[in-house]
Amino acid sequence: MTATDPALTALAQGWCALSLLHGQVESHIERALQTKHGLSVREYSLLDVLSRQHDGEGGHLQMKQVADAVVLSQSATTRLVTRLEDRGLLSRYLCPTDRRGIYTDVSEAGMALLDEARPTNDEALREALDEAGQNPELAPLVKAVETLRVPA
């Protein structure tokens, strides 16, 4: 079944195409990050999200926010954080103002790996979108991704 199968509704066709694009892009990036840096897409995403934290007001993310940002359940996010902590890429500590809160920070080694992996991620994303753009079913979505500007 393809995204343009007439048996699918227009909404289902769009969802099918979006799902296909996502899968192709993620697989391409996964292979590049694993091969060059020993990172999965989820590990890269987690390091990236956590690297944007800061010590000021609202600067640290709760685990639920982190889980939402990397599109994982809270338990899967906790396991991912533990794996990266075991590799020395992250550290965890108690929130100084709320002893129930746990903060996670990217270590120096994690930042170095993230900085090294970022060009690989960007290049793999560009390659995957260029390849997907050759598919008439995916080309409109690729164009939408390329022109999308998310407010900061």
C-alpha positions as CSV (number, residue, x, y, z in Angstrom):
1,M,0.0,0.0,0.0
2,T,1.4,3.4,-0.9
3,A,0.6,6.9,0.3
4,T,-1.5,7.5,-2.9
5,D,-3.5,4.2,-2.7
6,P,-7.1,5.2,-3.6
7,A,-8.4,3.0,-0.9
8,L,-7.0,5.4,1.7
9,T,-8.7,8.6,2.7
10,A,-6.9,11.8,2.0
11,L,-6.1,12.2,5.7
12,A,-4.8,8.6,5.8
13,Q,-2.7,9.2,2.6
14,G,-1.1,12.2,4.2
15,W,-0.4,10.3,7.4
16,C,1.1,7.4,5.5
17,A,3.4,9.7,3.5
18,L,4.5,11.5,6.6
19,S,5.2,8.3,8.4
20,L,7.2,7.0,5.4
21,L,9.2,10.2,5.3
22,H,9.9,10.1,9.0
23,G,11.0,6.5,8.8
24,Q,13.3,7.0,5.9
25,V,14.9,10.1,7.3
26,E,15.4,8.6,10.8
27,S,16.9,5.3,9.4
28,H,19.4,7.3,7.3
29,I,20.4,9.5,10.2
30,E,20.6,6.4,12.5
31,R,23.0,4.6,10.2
32,A,25.3,7.7,9.9
33,L,25.4,8.4,13.7
34,Q,25.9,4.8,14.6
35,T,28.7,4.3,12.0
36,K,30.6,7.5,12.8
37,H,29.9,8.2,16.4
38,G,28.3,5.1,18.1
39,L,25.2,7.1,18.8
40,S,21.6,6.3,18.1
41,V,19.2,9.0,16.9
42,R,17.5,8.9,20.4
43,E,20.8,9.3,22.1
44,Y,21.8,12.2,19.9
45,S,18.4,13.8,20.4
46,L,18.7,13.5,24.2
47,L,22.2,15.0,24.3
48,D,21.0,17.8,22.0
49,V,17.9,18.6,24.1
50,L,19.9,18.5,27.4
51,S,22.7,20.6,25.9
52,R,20.2,23.5,25.5
53,Q,19.5,23.7,29.3
54,H,20.9,26.5,31.4
55,D,21.1,27.3,35.1
56,G,18.8,30.3,35.0
57,E,15.1,30.5,35.7
58,G,13.3,27.6,33.9
59,G,16.6,26.4,32.6
60,H,16.4,22.8,33.5
61,L,13.9,20.3,32.1
62,Q,11.8,17.8,34.1
63,M,12.1,14.2,32.9
64,K,8.6,14.5,31.5
65,Q,9.7,17.4,29.4
66,V,12.8,15.6,28.2
67,A,10.7,12.5,27.4
68,D,8.3,14.6,25.3
69,A,11.2,16.3,23.5
70,V,12.8,13.0,22.5
71,V,9.4,11.3,21.9
72,L,9.8,8.5,24.4
73,S,8.0,7.3,27.5
74,Q,9.3,8.5,30.8
75,S,10.6,5.0,31.6
76,A,12.3,4.7,28.3
77,T,13.8,8.1,28.7
78,T,15.1,7.1,32.2
79,R,16.8,4.0,30.7
80,L,18.3,6.1,27.9
81,V,19.6,8.7,30.5
82,T,21.1,5.8,32.5
83,R,22.9,4.3,29.5
84,L,24.4,7.7,28.6
85,E,25.3,8.3,32.2
86,D,27.1,4.9,32.3
87,R,29.1,6.0,29.2
88,G,30.1,9.2,31.0
89,L,28.1,11.4,28.6
90,L,25.6,12.7,31.2
91,S,25.4,13.3,34.9
92,R,22.4,13.6,37.2
93,Y,22.0,15.5,40.4
94,L,19.2,16.6,42.8
95,C,17.5,20.0,42.2
96,P,18.9,22.4,44.8
97,T,15.4,23.9,45.5
98,D,13.2,20.8,45.2
99,R,14.8,17.6,46.5
100,R,12.3,15.5,44.5
101,G,13.5,16.9,41.2
102,I,16.5,15.4,39.3
103,Y,18.4,17.3,36.8
104,T,20.4,15.8,34.0
105,D,23.4,17.6,32.5
106,V,25.6,16.8,29.5
107,S,29.2,16.1,30.6
108,E,32.2,17.6,28.8
109,A,32.6,14.3,27.0
110,G,29.0,14.4,26.0
111,M,29.3,17.9,24.7
112,A,32.4,16.9,22.7
113,L,30.6,13.9,21.2
114,L,27.6,16.0,20.4
115,D,29.7,18.7,18.8
116,E,31.5,16.0,16.7
117,A,28.2,14.3,15.8
118,R,26.2,17.5,14.9
119,P,27.6,17.9,11.4
120,T,27.0,14.2,10.7
121,N,23.4,14.5,11.8
122,D,22.9,17.6,9.6
123,E,24.6,16.0,6.6
124,A,22.6,12.8,6.9
125,L,19.4,14.8,7.3
126,R,20.1,16.8,4.1
127,E,21.0,13.6,2.2
128,A,17.8,11.8,3.4
129,L,15.6,14.8,2.5
130,D,17.3,15.1,-0.9
131,E,16.7,11.4,-1.6
132,A,13.0,11.5,-0.3
133,G,12.4,14.6,-2.4
134,Q,12.9,12.5,-5.5
135,N,9.8,10.5,-4.6
136,P,6.7,12.3,-5.9
137,E,4.6,11.1,-2.9
138,L,7.1,12.6,-0.5
139,A,8.3,15.7,-2.4
140,P,5.5,18.0,-1.0
141,L,6.4,17.0,2.6
142,V,10.1,17.5,2.0
143,K,9.4,21.0,0.7
144,A,7.2,21.7,3.7
145,V,10.0,20.5,6.1
146,E,12.6,22.6,4.2
147,T,10.5,25.8,4.5
148,L,9.2,25.3,8.0
149,R,10.4,27.9,10.5
150,V,9.7,27.0,14.1
151,P,9.6,30.0,16.4
152,A,12.4,30.1,19.0
